Amino acid sequence: MTVVTPGTNGTLKRATAEGQLLELITFLQMAEANTAKNPNARNFISGTFNIDSLVFSGSFTFPVITTVLAGQISIGASDYLNNHGFVAGTGGTFISDNPAQYLLEIATFLQNREADTLFNPQGLNNVSTTIDGDTGIFSGTISLNLEMILTAEGKTEFSAKEYLG
């Protein structure tokens, strides 16, 4: 189980990295569809839910700025949405109030876990990312197995299945 701590009073509520990733992709998709939040009609995030296979597949591509200071490399995502309302909250595993930077944090966290056989003995690779230093673009793909329920109110709810220890 890839337990993470959601920030107190933060936008995301799931207590797993996989769950927060799915929540964040959903948040970004909704914000990109809102012309007040995305007046330049940027479409950096895409995703589909396959109900037959219970798999979410997504991709992302957005600009980043890479800097070197005192021997440390820092990568920062452009905050491309206006008044998005996203907050990390306090005391959580991930700390950025910029949702694109938060995505960079979660994706890097999951990739580090995928590379460690202690957390990923089955060798799964559900999150892949690249940073192109020439273009300043962070991009990647996501594949998450889903759990689906029909609530007593008749709503369909999806959540990401945990796949890492």
Salt bridges, closest charged atoms under 4 A:
ASP79 OD1 - HIS84 NE2 3.14
